[in-house]
Amino acid sequence: MSEAFFFRQFLAGRDFAIGDEVATAMRNFSYAIGDRERGEVVLVDPAYRPAELVAIMAEESLRVVGVVATHYHPDHVGGSLGANVHIDGVAELLKEMELPIHVQADEVEWISASTKLPANSFVAHHDRDVVSVGDVAVTLLHTPGHTPGSQCLLVGGDMLSGDTLFIDGCGRTDFPGGDARELYTSLHERLAVIDDETIVYPGHLYSPEGSLSMGEVRARNFVLEPRSVEQWLAMFGS
């Protein structure tokens, strides 16, 4: 990538949303990807206090021009987390600024329900669509299983894997819309094209490392060990 490429990883509860007990407990990552020369960035999964992320970008002389959501869960895009907990996210962001919210087409109805935003608030994409941020190209890889429209983002030599794949483990499939068979296919077939040198940036800090090469993840992550869907389902349920 050129020197104009901008990339930043933020841990909720540490780098922003400081003092938010839910953010601290959930250990979510948000990201900013952009073109420093053009002064433009997109935010990835801006939940908890998205306005703080916009302010951090402004301090870098960067303007937020869009959002990419890896999936619909409230700890990634905002919404109700249980009966008494609300997380700010894209709905609150849209009250302050007009932005495209990029999601996979299969996720639109789910993220609309989660955020209480109308379906036309979202830009629906398909597998391998590209979102351009200045001269930076972000490829959207559809990786269903954790949710119907879960997606990973490929940019340069990096992959933002959301809750599809962590450094250790993967996203659960027992929430609404989860599908264990689909997640097996995403992990073992759809992500098989990712080379070992690609750096994986997950949706949560569930390991000592905040990122790791795909080769190292393949070598140590137990969810990549099963060699058939039958083995997978025996380990992780149907």
Secondary structure as GFF3:
##gff-version 3
##sequence-region A 1 238
A	DSSP	beta_strand	5	11	.	.	.	ID=ss1
A	DSSP	alpha_helix	21	26	.	.	.	ID=ss2
A	DSSP	beta_strand	29	35	.	.	.	ID=ss3
A	DSSP	beta_strand	40	44	.	.	.	ID=ss4
A	DSSP	alpha_helix	50	59	.	.	.	ID=ss5
A	DSSP	beta_strand	63	68	.	.	.	ID=ss6
A	DSSP	alpha_helix	74	77	.	.	.	ID=ss7
A	DSSP	beta_strand	79	80	.	.	.	ID=ss8
A	DSSP	beta_strand	86	87	.	.	.	ID=ss9
A	DSSP	alpha_helix	90	96	.	.	.	ID=ss10
A	DSSP	beta_strand	101	104	.	.	.	ID=ss11
A	DSSP	three_ten_helix	105	107	.	.	.	ID=ss12
A	DSSP	alpha_helix	108	115	.	.	.	ID=ss13
A	DSSP	three_ten_helix	119	121	.	.	.	ID=ss14
A	DSSP	beta_strand	122	125	.	.	.	ID=ss15
A	DSSP	beta_strand	129	133	.	.	.	ID=ss16
A	DSSP	beta_strand	136	142	.	.	.	ID=ss17
A	DSSP	beta_strand	151	155	.	.	.	ID=ss18
A	DSSP	beta_strand	158	162	.	.	.	ID=ss19
A	DSSP	alpha_helix	180	188	.	.	.	ID=ss20
A	DSSP	three_ten_helix	190	193	.	.	.	ID=ss21
A	DSSP	beta_strand	199	202	.	.	.	ID=ss22
A	DSSP	beta_strand	212	213	.	.	.	ID=ss23
A	DSSP	alpha_helix	214	220	.	.	.	ID=ss24
A	DSSP	three_ten_helix	222	224	.	.	.	ID=ss25
A	DSSP	alpha_helix	229	236	.	.	.	ID=ss26
###
